[in-house]
Amino acid sequence: MEREQGEAFMPRFDGQGLLAAMAVDADDSSPLMLAWMNAEALALTQETGVAHFWSRSRQALWKKGETSGHVLEVIEILVDCDQDALVLRCRPAGPACHTGARNCFYRRLEQGRLVRVAT
């Protein structure tokens, strides 16, 4: 009950110590990217105001935009009801996707095929 109704922040990490973090544009709430956070990434994000994540493929902590300069300035962190997912309202300093697209959701599924959408 406290986790769902109270004021205490008690993130519920999964079996791998992760929780989902959806980054959205702070101005229009459009999706930017979905990534994973462990406790260290969450703490660094809160401390610095810049999004940090855990790379499941590299098994390493990473600061978004560390090499590209396309950081995500975190304006607000929203927490879902059972505290196992976050929404990061961000101001992106360039494309959010590593492909150079504005966001990672630049294709839609249409009759079993991926079709590029305008971003």
C-alpha positions as CSV (number, residue, x, y, z in Angstrom):
1,M,0.0,0.0,0.0
2,E,2.8,2.4,0.9
3,R,4.5,1.8,-2.5
4,E,1.3,2.5,-4.5
5,Q,-0.2,5.3,-2.4
6,G,2.5,6.7,-0.2
7,E,5.2,9.4,-0.7
8,A,8.2,7.2,-0.1
9,F,10.3,6.5,-3.3
10,M,10.9,2.7,-3.3
11,P,11.9,1.7,-6.8
12,R,11.0,-1.9,-7.6
13,F,13.9,-3.2,-9.7
14,D,13.5,-6.5,-11.6
15,G,15.5,-9.7,-11.1
16,Q,18.5,-8.1,-13.0
17,G,18.3,-5.0,-10.9
18,L,16.7,-2.9,-13.6
19,L,13.7,-0.8,-14.3
20,A,12.3,0.6,-17.5
21,A,12.8,4.3,-18.2
22,M,10.9,6.0,-21.0
23,A,12.4,9.3,-22.1
24,V,9.9,11.8,-23.6
25,D,10.2,15.3,-24.8
26,A,9.5,17.8,-22.0
27,D,7.7,20.2,-24.4
28,D,5.3,17.9,-26.3
29,S,5.6,14.5,-24.5
30,S,6.6,12.7,-27.7
31,P,8.6,9.5,-27.1
32,L,12.3,9.8,-27.5
33,M,13.7,6.4,-26.3
34,L,13.3,3.5,-24.0
35,A,16.2,2.3,-21.9
36,W,17.0,0.6,-18.6
37,M,18.2,2.0,-15.3
38,N,19.9,0.3,-12.4
39,A,20.2,1.9,-9.0
40,E,23.5,3.7,-10.0
41,A,22.1,5.1,-13.2
42,L,19.0,6.4,-11.4
43,A,21.2,8.0,-8.7
44,L,23.5,9.6,-11.2
45,T,20.5,10.9,-13.2
46,Q,19.0,12.5,-10.0
47,E,22.4,14.0,-9.0
48,T,23.4,15.4,-12.4
49,G,20.1,16.2,-14.1
50,V,21.4,14.3,-17.1
51,A,20.0,10.9,-18.2
52,H,22.2,7.8,-17.3
53,F,21.3,4.3,-18.2
54,W,22.4,0.7,-17.9
55,S,23.3,-1.0,-21.2
56,R,22.1,-4.6,-21.1
57,S,24.1,-5.5,-24.2
58,R,27.4,-4.0,-22.9
59,Q,26.7,-4.7,-19.2
60,A,27.8,-1.1,-18.5
61,L,26.6,2.2,-17.2
62,W,26.4,4.9,-19.8
63,K,25.6,8.6,-19.9
64,K,23.3,9.4,-22.8
65,G,25.2,11.6,-25.2
66,E,28.6,10.9,-23.6
67,T,30.3,10.6,-27.0
68,S,27.8,12.4,-29.3
69,G,27.1,15.3,-27.1
70,H,23.3,14.6,-27.5
71,V,22.6,14.5,-23.8
72,L,19.1,14.3,-22.3
73,E,18.6,17.0,-19.7
74,V,16.1,15.6,-17.3
75,I,13.4,18.1,-16.3
76,E,11.2,15.7,-14.3
77,I,11.0,12.1,-13.3
78,L,7.5,10.5,-13.2
79,V,7.1,7.2,-11.3
80,D,4.4,4.7,-12.2
81,C,2.0,3.3,-9.5
82,D,4.1,0.2,-8.5
83,Q,7.4,2.0,-8.9
84,D,8.9,-0.4,-11.5
85,A,8.9,2.1,-14.5
86,L,9.8,5.7,-15.0
87,V,9.1,8.4,-17.5
88,L,11.9,11.0,-17.9
89,R,10.6,14.3,-19.2
90,C,13.7,15.6,-21.1
91,R,15.1,18.3,-23.2
92,P,17.2,16.6,-25.8
93,A,20.4,18.3,-27.1
94,G,20.2,16.7,-30.5
95,P,18.9,13.4,-31.8
96,A,17.9,10.9,-29.1
97,C,18.5,7.9,-31.3
98,H,22.0,6.5,-32.0
99,T,20.9,6.2,-35.7
100,G,20.7,10.0,-35.9
101,A,16.9,10.0,-35.9
102,R,15.1,12.5,-33.6
103,N,13.8,9.6,-31.6
104,C,14.1,5.8,-31.5
105,F,10.5,5.4,-32.7
106,Y,10.9,6.4,-36.3
107,R,9.1,3.3,-37.8
108,R,5.6,1.9,-37.5
109,L,4.5,-1.6,-38.1
110,E,2.2,-1.8,-41.1
111,Q,1.0,-5.2,-42.3
112,G,4.0,-7.0,-41.0
113,R,6.6,-4.5,-42.3
114,L,8.4,-1.5,-40.8
115,V,7.6,1.8,-42.5
116,R,9.6,4.9,-41.8
117,V,7.5,7.8,-40.3
118,A,8.2,11.5,-40.4
119,T,9.7,12.8,-37.2
